[in-house]
Each structure stands twice: as C-alpha cells, then as structure tokens.
Amino acid sequence: MNPRVLLITPPFTQLNTPYPATAYLKGFLNTKQIVSAQYDLGIEVILQLFSQRGLEQLFDFVQTKKILKVSENAKRILALKEEYIKTIHHVISFLQGKNPSCARLICQGHFLPKASRFEELNDLDWAFGAMGIQDRSKYLATLYLEDLSDFIMECVDEHFGFSRYAEKLGSSAHSFDELYNVLQSELSYIDILLISLLSEKFKHLDTQLVAISVPFPGNLLGAFRIAQWFKLNFPNVKLAMGGGFPNTELRSLSDERVFEFFDFIALDDGEAPIEHILELLDGKRPIDLLKRTFVLQENEVKYCNYSLSKDYSQSELGTPDYSDLFMDSYISIMEIANPMHSLWSDGTWNKLTMAHGCYWGKCTFCDISLDYIKNYEPATAILLCDRIEELIQQNGIRSFHFVDEAAPPALMRAMALEILRRKLVISWWTNIRFEKSFTRDLCILLSASGCIAVSGGLEVASDRLLDLIQKGVTVAQVAEVTNHFSNADILVHAYLMFGFPTQTRQEVIDSLEMVRQLFELNLIQSGFWHRFAMTTHSPVGTNPKSFGIKNHYQNLGSFANNELPYKDPLGINYEEFSFGLKKSLLNFMHGIGLEFDLQKWFDSKVPKTKIDQNYIFTVLQNQNNLLEIKPSSKIITLVNSSQIKLKTKNKKGDPIIYCELTFHLKSESISIDIELAYAEWIIELLNKISVSESGIFTFEELKKHYYDYGLQDFDLFWHGMSMEKLKKHSVFLIL
C-alpha cells in the first residue's frame, strides 16, 4: 500500500541512533490507520559516503578538482587513499556491531591509516586508562573517521559534519538571504549525494504529503534541499516542516520565500497539525482551521490556528514506530573525552518520553513560555512499560533514552517498580532536576530497574544565581542528590553554565571550585560548560531589565528569531573563561588536576576562589541521614530470597531460642540475629511487600501489620540495631 505521508529526517543528526520525531509521528499515524513511511536520510548519506565506492568517488573528485593549495594533512590522506578505501568497510561494519572481531585488528598499529587526529594520542594516552579493547578500538575508529571528515571539510565541502551540516546557516539566521542564496547556487558534493539518494528512492511517488522534521540548525540546509528536489520533481506533492528548529526559531516567520520550498510550517507537537493538514488536502477542513501552521496566502505569510481541536493526550499518541528505519545500520562511535557523550554516541537507543513538558517550568533561562515546556502531562507507568515491551518486540533493542525536559521523580519511581514487576531487563537514562525527592532509597530502586545514568542542570553552581535562575535547588542539595545517585552506581552528568547576567568574575571561579569538589568526591562523573544565551521565549528574554540587561535587540528579522544579542550588564568578557573552564573539566573527568590551583587552567589572571576547599565534603558530613518517614511513605523490598536458622543461647541458665536470619542480595548476603517471633514477622512482611509480587505497604500499613501480628513497641524495634542494619543494606526501601 502506498504511504499517504513520507516522514523524513534530513542530514545530519546522530550517527548511533535515529532522531525520534518521525518514529513518534508514525506511531501516532498508525492509531489513525494512516499509512506512512519514514526515512533517516542522514545515516543513509553517511553510509553511502563512507563506503568503498563512496571513498573512491570522493578521492577521484578531489583529484579532478586539482586544488592548488591543501594542507600537509590532506596531502597525506590523499596519498593513503588506497588504505582508506581498503579499510573503510571493515571499520563501518565494526562500528555497526557486525564485526566485533575486528577490534583487535583496529588496535594493532598497522591496520588503520593515520593522519592528524591520531597525533592526539600522545597527549591523551592517559585518557584510555585500562579501557577495554572494544572501547579502545571504537575510539581509534572514530579518529580514523574524523580524519576523513577533516579531509572532506578542507577539500570537498566546508559545511560537512557528522552530526550537523551547514549549521552556521541556520544558527541565529535572522535573515533568510544567506540560506536562500545557497539554495540558488550549485549543489555541493554532499548535496549531490543527497539528491542522488532521493532520485534512487523516489523514482515514482504516490503520496499526498512529505513531512520533514528539522530538530537542529544542522538539519536546515538538508531539509530545504530535499524540499527543493521534491518541488522540482513532484510539484503536486505538498511539503511540510516541523520539529525543534521551527518550534523555537520560526515562531515569527514572515519571509514568503520559505514557501517556495514548503507549503506548511507547523509548530510544537506535530500530531494534530499533521492530521489537520491531511484533512485540508482531502477537502475536509478549511485552511483557516489548521492548527499552529504557517501557510502562504495571496503572497503573504499567514499563521493559521483557529482549530478548536485539542492536542492529543499521552495515552492517545501510540507507541513510537521505528519499523522503517535501518536500526542495525547506525554507527556507534566513542568520544572518550566525556562519559555522558559516550552514551549519546555509543549504541542504539529507543527513545521515549515519560512526560510532555516540564513539571517545574520556572527556570528563567529556559523557553518556559513555549508549549513543549509549559504544557505538562505525564504518561502512566503501565503505559510506558507497555511501550517498552512493544518496542523490544519490534526491534529487539533493550536500551531506552527518555528524552524528557526533566523526568518527574514520582513517575520514575512508578516506572521503576513496574519494570521490576514485569521482570524487564533494560538499560535506561534520562534528564532530571537535582531535587530532594531523589533519596538514597529511590536511587537504589532506579538502579535496580536498569537506570544507568542521569543528566541534570547544576548550571551556575552558585546559590545566589541558582535563586535568580529559579532553579529550585541549592549547591548543597545537588551535592546530596548526586551522592545518592553515585552511590547507586548511576552515572551523573551536570549541565554547567557561565555568563548568566550579573554573574561576576568571582562567581565564575567559585562555580568552578564547586564543580572541582563534586568531581573530587566522585559525586559527578561528567559535565559540560556552555555559555548562557538569551532567548526570545525565556523570562530573561521577555523581561531582560529584571536581570540587569538594558541593551538588547528584538525582532531582528523575518526568518529565525530565537537568540537575542545583548550587552552584559557588568561589561564582562566571559569568553576569557571559556577555554579554561572546558580544559579543567576535561581533566577533572579523568581525575587529573583536582589538586591544582584554579589559576593554572587560565591564561589570564582570575580571582582566587572564596569557597572553602572542603565545602562539599562538609555538606555531606552534615546532611541529615534520618529519612523523614510519613504515614503515606511507601515501603518495598527487592529481596527475593531469605533463610532462617534456629539457634539457642543461655540466659541466666535458661535456653532461649532465637534465629539467624539471612537475606541474599545480588552482591552480598546480610545476616541478623533476632528473636523468632520478629523473624517470622519480617519474613511474612517481605513476602507481602516484595516488588516482584506487586506488593507495597505504606508506613502506616506496615505499622498496623506489626501490631496485628501481636508484637509490641514498634518504634523501638523499627529503630533498633537489627532493623537499622536491614535498612542500611536496602533490604527495606522507603520511598
């Protein structure tokens, strides 16, 4: 059956896994019995380029161009072209997981041709440590591909990048002029590959709508090239654009030239808008009753949003459908410099969403006025686990990335319990807020369910600025929460920010000292600094004077309007800190330089930190380890096996029967000596509150069960040595 809709992701996003937008839309269209097909043209172009035939054509093209001046590095790669052509298939196959035995060959010094990227090995050899052979070979293979990427950028197409293409054309492009001029010029080498792929795939086309998802600026040129080709070859087919880029950048679109390429530009959640567009094409809906969609009428850009239809709820969206995508063809690369980046780039992930929007929705640097943030709606744990099981059945992949703005702790808890009840074996990670709800016991539960990592915003690592940002956390709270995650063997990545309005030079350095201490105590294992950017739809952008910003500019153009230029109120050139912050972080992630004076990381003079060098350690020492237990607190156990052994001992000459109660946890066994009546109560209780038996007691119910069993003095027993030992070793989890 011919698809009514083609869903396309243009070059380039990630190499290791598909961007999920088209899979989400296809899953929704399935619920409406609308036949669709999806294509990730990014990975397809990459695989065409990085093949034996692709490299042969690439090197022939460069030699035909007869470039007069190239670097020594490019000359070396060209001289080694036969070695690249000979090895490329083996490298790509290995990175796809299809040829794991190639790892040892790659690690040998004489298999891969080496250019300038391999020169870093002498300086970064410390970064490998005792890395396993698979990871080491992935890293070497990645350097090999990056050498080829450098060659392409120098000799073939300056816009090329593995996860982005012509990104600068889409970044803060207030005017459409530059992009439009590129679209009128001759095709680049990458464009030719893309067009060749389109011509091969779509020789005949019987479809109503081609919907192109543009998540990032690095997809924008590819999207317009694809639309341009469809308009030229299939003028009756309608073209629509949606995705993260238009959602943030094109909300004030007014340049009519955009509609030489696209018929519709849809904003925010795409399900209802695409359904409305199809109804319009079927003659069942007038154009004014479209939902959040730009069109061109009488040579004027018009925003149509008079539809009375509501957006679909989480339960109505269907399970994302990856079935058309070549899930076994994605490439896992290894970016050794950052542990969290390795999660983003290594392995194929099914992507799901726990909740639409952000349950916090207050951060002043964030686009909280936009629908994708402000309209919060969680799914249910049962629905999420149903979708997990459906995706495993669909593609066999048991790795899940929940792409939430900030996953809600209560829903994470419920999902973890449901995963354990269903005995699902998966690995998963997501983005969070470092809030106090993430107790020690909750983190243990999340880890038991397969959570391997979390990422969250520490941002400015300054209590004054965190309050100004309305982050809702303190540095001390972040320290406590990250300690819980790290002790549960969950990797923690911190998003870090510098240059927030009114941040002083002293506060930048004090923030770095906070970060240093967090790494020193292994509370975070990964991080990334980024420079603050003021955006149109954030509280800072809508009310800059409240943040001390007097000189700023708005309504700059007719195309992309999101990031707003401004002058820092303190006149600080924050770029002087950029290299030092990133250099220190790279070293901290590998345990290097934690003892250095912070001045060492900077070329220019910076203030001495005013933060006590033991501040974070002191915070952890002083934290209240007595968990507040409410009557409604949930009590569960992960223990599935226990043993009881009767013993006797004499007390004043009289034999007393007691028992040794042993619990077998995955990594250890815990034993306590306890009177028989209490042992029997504990065993009966654990059977009732075992997560595998779907049992949960509230603390109030647990207490009642204790007294119903005929036992006395609950508080004395609950806080006694035996129970404290069991709680410490997670026989009981208090949620």
Disulfide bonds with the S-S distance in Angstrom:
none
